[in-house]
Amino acid sequence: MTKKDIFTNALNLQREAKKIGLDWIDIEGIIAKIYEETKEVEEAIQSNENEKISEELGDLLFTYISLARHLDIDLHQVIEEAESKFNLRFSKVKSELAKSNKTSATPDEMINIWDKMKKSE
């Protein structure tokens, strides 16, 4: 079974909505909506209701997809590049841990290691 391409499906739905005038007028409106949706995600998390959290995360992701569409950014490429960047940093973190004969770190240690890896780029 193959998973559907959520980015392509969302983009197609948004393009269809645009044909009837249901679309953002400008980037600033989308960015404001991202802030609004982020606040709603925070509130949903505080409610500790998984269904509500999922719904709000979906709204936030859908809004990010809209932003990428308006900026003519390829979401597949964005995810691939983010994953590649994370993998590179992850490898560096594991190497740093290995230097100290560790396989994991405390949250504070990890923040320091992560910051060190970012600065070395």
C-alpha positions, -999 to 999 in steps of 0.1 A, spaced: 0 0 0 14 34 -9 7 65 11 -9 94 -7 12 124 -14 -2 148 12 16 178 -2 3 173 -37 -32 166 -26 -32 197 -4 -18 219 -31 -44 206 -56 -72 213 -32 -58 248 -26 -55 255 -63 -91 243 -68 -102 267 -40 -83 295 -56 -103 292 -88 -134 303 -70 -116 331 -50 -109 312 -18 -73 320 -13 -50 344 5 -45 378 -10 -10 383 3 19 366 21 14 387 52 -21 373 57 -7 337 55 20 345 80 -6 361 104 -26 329 100 5 308 109 8 327 142 -29 322 149 -28 285 141 4 281 162 -15 297 192 -43 273 186 -19 243 186 -5 256 220 -40 258 234 -49 224 221 -18 209 237 -28 225 270 -62 209 267 -44 175 264 -70 164 239 -53 144 212 -81 148 187 -80 186 191 -42 187 189 -43 167 157 -69 190 142 -49 221 150 -16 206 138 -34 198 105 -46 234 102 -11 247 109 5 223 83 -21 232 57 -13 269 62 24 263 58 16 244 26 -3 275 14 27 297 23 50 275 3 25 275 -27 24 313 -27 62 315 -25 64 289 -53 86 266 -31 87 229 -38 77 212 -5 92 179 -14 126 196 -19 121 216 13 116 184 33 144 166 16 168 194 24 156 197 60 161 159 64 195 161 49 205 190 72 192 171 102 210 139 92 243 157 89 238 174 123 226 141 138 258 123 126 279 151 141 260 148 174 266 110 175 303 115 168 305 141 196 289 117 220 312 89 209 343 111 217 330 110 253 321 73 252 284 82 255 254 69 236 231 96 249 230 129 267 209 149 291 187 176 277 211 203 288 241 184 273 222 179 241 214 216 238 251 224 241 262 197 216 235 208 192 245 244 194 281 235 189 272 215 158 252 244 143 280 269 150 305 246 132 285 248 99 
